[in-house]
């Protein structure tokens, strides 16, 4: 129980819960533990979101897709991370991203019935969950109102950032030049010049249909 306690107190949804209440949660709530080997899928796009999944350690990638699958962005993210908590409830409770382990990962899972119990019984868990969902909603609401980028390079950086969970780290964008040109309203020639310039600076590398960015934070 002590090991479980130590894990839970580090997770965003359980931060602020007192020792006595956390002990009650451990005793009365069914919590699943899973070990997933490297190179395995945790869940994929369009899988039913039937459990709240929290990756507590290890390294894994997240791939986000455009609605028509013309392009995708793959990134490595930091743990602990709750996998799309805003998709756990609602009319369309399906994952819209694909999660795959890079190293061995440890996960905690909570069935919907157990989450509903926690939301009803624990004020702090309820507030943590609502804050998490609210932050996501507020971030999404700001996107259409952002200032138009001043140049093509900033437009490209904004495009990548808008499709990422994390605003830093390694990213792989799989997209055709014609689609990238369409997305940021530029000509294919200007797109090519801009990417070649960034590649010369060592900020990214380009192969056919793939743009690899070692450190997104270095693109400003």
N, C-alpha and C positions, 0 to 999 in steps of 0.2 A: 504493500500500500504506500509506503514511503517513496518508492521509486515513481509510482504513478502520480503522487502528490507533487513531487519535484518537477515532473514533466508538465503537469497542468498549469502550475502557477506561472510558467513562462509563456503561455499561449494567450493571444490577445483577448479571446472571449472570456477567459477566467481571471484576468488581471483585476485586482481589487477585491476579490472574494476572500473572506476571512478563513482562518484555519478550520473553525468548527463547521462552517457551511460547506467548505470544500470537502471535508471528511464525509459529510452527509451525501454530497454528490457522488463521491467515489463508492459509497455503500449502496446507494439506491438507484443510480443511473447506469445502464448497460453501456459500457464503452468498449469498442472493438480496437484491437491492436493488430497491425499488419506490417510485415517486412516484405519489401518488394526488391528483387534483385536488379542490378544495373541493366539498362537496355530494355526494360519492360514498360508497357503502357499502364498508367494508373487509371486513366479513363480517356475516352476519345470524344471528339465532336459528335453531337447528337445522341450520346448515351443519356439515359434517363438519370436525373439527379435525385436519387432516392436516399442517399446518405450524405451527411455533412462530413466532408473529408478534410483532414488537417495534416499536412506533411510537417512532421516535427523536426526532422533532420535529414541530411543527405542533400544531394544536388539533382535537380531535374529541369527539364525544358518544357516550355509552353509554346505551342504553335497556335496562332490566331489566323483565321481565314476571312477573306472578303466573302460577302453573301453569295457571290457567283463563283467563288473559288478561282478567280483570275490571279490572285496573289495571296501570299501569306507572309507572316513575320514569326520567326522562331527566336526565342530568347531563353537564357538561363536565368532562373530566379532564385532568390534567397529564401531560406526557411527560418522560422516556421511560416507557413502560408496556408490559409484556408482557400480551398478550391471553389471559386465562383459562388460565394455564399448568397449573392443576390438572385441566383437561379434555383435556390433550394425550395422556394415557395413561388406561387403564381401560376398563371395559366399554362405557360410553356417552361416547365421545370426540366430543361435539358442543358447539358454542357454545350457551350459554343466554341470551346477550345480543346486541344488535345494535349495531355500531360504525359510525359515519358521520362522515366528515371535515367539519369546519367551515371550516378553511383547508387549503391544500395540505399534505400530510403525507408524510414519508419513512419507509419501513418496511424492516426487515430480516426475512428469512424463513429458517428452517432446516427442512429436511425431517426427518421422524422418524429416518431412517437416520443423518443427520448429528448429530442430538441424541444418539442412542444412542452414537455414536462419542465425542462429547465427554464424556458421562457415564462412559464406560469409561476414557478416556485422561486426563482432567483431574480431579484430586482437588478443586481449588478450584471448578471449574464444577459438579461433582457436589454439593459442600457448599452452594454458592449456590442451586442448584436445590432441594435438599432443604429448606434453610432457608425458601425462598420458599413451598413447598408446606406446610411445617409451620406457618408463621405463619398461613396461611389456615385450616388445620384447627383450630388452637388458638382462633382468633377465632370460628369457627363453633361450637365446642364450648361456648363461654362464653355464647352467646346465650340458651339456655333457662334459664340460672341467674341471669340479671340481676335486679336488684331491681325490683319492680313500681313503675311511675311513680306519683308522689304525687298528680298531678292530670291532668286531661284534656289540658292543653297539653303537659305532659311526655310523656304517652302518645303524642300525635301526633308530637312530635319524635323520640321513640324509634322509632316506626313508620317514619318517613322515613329515619333514620340506618341502620336495620337493612337497608334495601333499596338502600343506596348503596355505591359503591366508595370514594369520597372523602367525608370527614366535613365538608367545607367547600365553598363555592362555590355556583354557580347550579344549581337543581333545578326540574324541572317534573314534578309528580305528576298523572297523569291517572286520576281515580277518581270514581265517583259517591258522593254523600253517604251513601247507604244502605250501600254497601260499606265506606266508611271507618268508619262507625258500627259495623258488624259486626266489623271488624278490631281496633278498639281498645275494643270492648265498652262503647259509649256510645250514647245516644239521638241521633237525627238532629237534634233541637232543640239539644241540648248541643253537638254538633259544629258546627252552624251558628253558634251564639253564640261559640264559641271561635275559629273562623276569622274571623268578622267583627271580633272584638276584635284579633286579630293583624293584620288588614288595616288597621284604624284606626291601629295603631302603626307601620304602614309596613314590617312584617316580611315580608309576602307579599301577593299579589293573587289574587283569585278570579274566574274566569269559569265558565261552565257546564261542570262536570266537569273543570276544570283548576285546579290550585293552583300558582302560580309563586312560588318562593322565591329572591330575588336572592342571599342569602348565608345558607347553612344555619348557619354558625358563629354568627350573630347570634340564632339561636333556641336558647334554653337552657331 
